[in-house]
């Protein structure tokens, strides 16, 4: 009897074979990049797919995977997955909630500090041999104490960022489905604006040209959520005109591509999607995904379902 196949699209920070135990065949794509063709070939015959947020799980892929019983997304968001299509086919979709809250909040605040205190420029000055001693006017940045931090989306990560901001003496405003200030007031009153909403049809380009111009002049934008929340071309224009004072980005609209207008700006700090990138967090994420795969392939419901599959 053929053992169920688990296809894992990237190397994990835990050993999936050791974690899943006997009775399952495990195939891990060995390279850091995965083409669409390799993905479609990999899921053929698979009973479980452990996917990353960069992989599109749609009707085309599902047609290539008639044995598929679960898509375990190694992320909190599932905007890369056609959840309705999976549900129609009786395929579980799971995610990894709760485990990356603190690490993502830490990185959000790291970006905020990096932009506010011009760390990118300072490091470049030292590494380039341009630091010739302290001067009173060198690389003057922004003070956090007394500044207003606006948080769009006040879930687990948004609240964790708010706790950090309060420790720095910042005033915190938020907008969410459950309350807070009006979106327009958030844009108008925030010295720093950070995004923590999921990507869906309603939030795509929630910060477009109009909304960016509604932000306070000189405000700084931070995004560690999803790149497509922001119209990057409009963001470049807002920076070029001086309307915005800077940006700290960990995610991009067409990831991994970055808008060329962002690459050479001293007022922008760019990171390669590191929000959850701590050893402990990535290990917990992988363990959650593998646990749900093991449960579903044993005939049990997953612990972290995104959809509901009938009996």
N, C-alpha and C positions, 0 to 999 in steps of 0.2 A: 504494500500500500504506500502510495506516494505521501511523503510528509508535507504538511502545509509550508509554503514558502513565504518568508517575510523579506520584503525588499526595502532596504534602507538607503536613502538617496545620498547620504554623506556619512563620513566617519563620525562617530559619537565620542564623547568624553568618558563613556563607560563601555565595557565590553558587552555587546548585545548577546553574544553566544552564551557567555557566562550568566547573564541576567535572565535570559529566556529559558535556559536549561535544555534538556533533551526533548526530542519529539518534534522539533521544528527545524526546518532548513533556513538558514540566514544568508542573505546576499547583501553585501554592503558595497555601494559604488565607491571605488577607491580614490577617485580624483576629487579635487576641490571644486571643480565645475562639472555640470551635468547638462548635456544638450537635451533638447526636446526629444530627439530621436532615441537617445539612450534611456530617457525616462520611459517612453512608450514601450521600448523593448524590455526594460526591467520589470515592468508591472505585468507583463504577459505571463500568466500562470501563477501570479502571486495571490496569496490569500490575505495578506496584510501589506499595507504601504505605510512606512514611516517617512513622512514628507517634511520638507522645510518650507518656509513661507515664500521662497522664490519659485516653487514648483506649482504650476497651474494644474489643478485637478478638475477636469471638465468632462463633458460628454465624450469627446474624442478619446481621452485617456480611459474612461470607464468602459468604452467599447472594446478596448484592448485588454481588459482585465476582467473576464467573465467570472473568475473565482473570487474576486475581491470581497472581503467581508468587513474590513475596517480600514479607514484612513486616519492614522494617528498623526496629527500635525504637531511638529516640534516647535510650537509657538502658542501664544495666547489667542491672537487673532486668527481668523479662518477666512479672510477675504480672498485668499488664493484658491479656495475650494468652492465648487458648486454644491452647496450643502443640499439643496432641494433635489438635484439630480442623484446624489448619493442616497438620499432618503427614499426616492422612488424605486431604487434598485435594492433596497434593504441593506445598505452599507452604512455601518456606524461611522460617524465623524467625531473625533475627540481632539481636545487641546490640552494645554498645560497651564491651567490657571493657578494664581496665588504665589507661584514660586519665584517669579522674576520682579515682583513689586519693588523690593528694596534696591536691588541692583540697578534697575532702570531709573528709579528716583535718584540714586546716587549719581548716575551718569548725567541725568538731566541737570542736576545742580553743578556738576563739574563743567558742563558746557556753558551754563549761565555764568559761572565765575570766569571761565576762560575768555569769553567774549567781553564781559564787563571789565576785566582787569588786563585785557590785551596780551594774554599769555603767548598766543601764537606769534605776535610781533616781537615780544620780548625774547623769546627763545631764538627766533631767527636772527635778532640783533647780536646776541651772544655768540651763536654758532658761526655767524658770518664775520666775526671779528670787528663788529661795529660798536661794541660797548667799551667806552673809554673812561668810564667812571660816572658816578651818580651826579645827576643834575636836577634841579627843582621842577623842571617842566617835561621831563622825559616820560613818554608813554602814559600820560594821565588817563585814568580810567573812570569807571562809574562806581559810586558808592551804593551798596545794597541796603544799608540801614536807612529806614524811612522811605525806601522806594516801594512801589506797588507791583506785586507779581500777580498777573492774571493767569488763571488756570482754566483752559477750555476742556471740560471733561473732569468730573470729580469722583471718579471711581477709586479703586485701590491705589493706583499709581499717583493720580492727582492729589489724593489726600496725603500720601507719603511725601510728595514734593512740598506740600503746604507745611508739613511739620518741620521740614528742613528750613524753609523760608522763614518761619516764625523764629527759629533759632538765630537767624541772622538779623532779626529786627525788621523784617519786611512786613508791609501790609499785604494781606492776601485777599483777592477777589476770585470768584469762580463762577462759571456758567455750566450748567448741566441740565439734563432732563428733569432732575429732581429739585431744581431750585437755583439759587444764586442770583446774580444780577443779569440784566438783559445783555444779549450778545453785543449790541452796539455800545453799551456802557463799558463792557469789558475791554473792547477795542479802544475806546476813547480814553480810558483812565489808567491803563496798564503801562508801566515803564518797561516791564518785561512780560512777554506772553509765551506761555508754554502749552503745548498741545498734547492731550491725553484722551482722545476719542478714537473709537474704532473706525476703520475705513469702510464705508458703504455708499450706496447711491446718494444718500442725503449729505454725507460729510465730504465727499470727493470735492476738492477745490473749495472747501469751506472758507479758506483764505485765498480769494482771488484778487484781481486788481482792485475792485471796489473796496473790499474789506481791508486790504493792506493800506489803502489810502485813508481809511477811517481810523487806523491806529494812530496813537500819539506820535507826533514827530520826534524822531530820535529813539523810538522804542526798539527793543531787541527781541527777536523772535527765536524761540528754541523749539525744536521738533525732534522728539525721540519716539514718536508713535508710528505713523505711516507717511511716506513721502508725498503721496498723492493728495493728502489733506491740503497741500499748498500748491498753487500754480507757480511753478519755479520761474517761468519767464516773467511773470508779474513781480515776483520777489526780486529778481535781478534788477528790474526797472526801478522798484522802490528803493533799492540800495544805491543804484547809480545816481538817482536824483537827490539822494541824501535824506529822503523822507524817513527811512528806517536807519537806525544807528548801527545795526549789525545783526548777525544771525549765527546760531549754533545748530548744526544739523547732523543727525546720526542716520537719517533715512532720506530717500530721494524718490522723486516722482517716477522715474524710469530706471530704477535700481537694477544693476550697479552703475549705470550711466549717471553722470552728474552734469547738470547744465554748465556749459563752458564759461558762462558769465559769472559763476561762483568761484571758479578754481583759483583765480589769481587775486582775490580780494583780501586785503589785510583785516577787514572788519567781519570776516566770516571764518568760523572754525568748522572743519569738516571731519567727520569720523566715519569709519566703515561699518556701520550698523553694529555697535558694540553694547547696546543697551543691557542685554542679559549676559554679557561676556565676563562672568566670573566663574572660577572653577566649580564652586559649590552650586551655583544656579544652573549652569549648563548640565551638570550631573543630575540634578533633581529633575530638570525638564526631560532628559532622556529616559530617566527611570519611570516617570509618569507615563510617557508614551509607550514604553515597552510593557509596563504593567497592564495597560489597557489592551494592547495587542494580545498578550498572553491570556487575559480574561476572555476576550471575545472568541479567540480560537479554541478555548476550552468550553465554549457554549454559554458563558456568563456575560451579563451586561457590563459595559465599561464603567469605570468610576467617574470619568470626566466627559460625559457625552455632550456634544453640541446639538445633536438631533435626537429624535425619538424613533425607534424602530419597533413596529408591532410584533407581538408574539407570534 
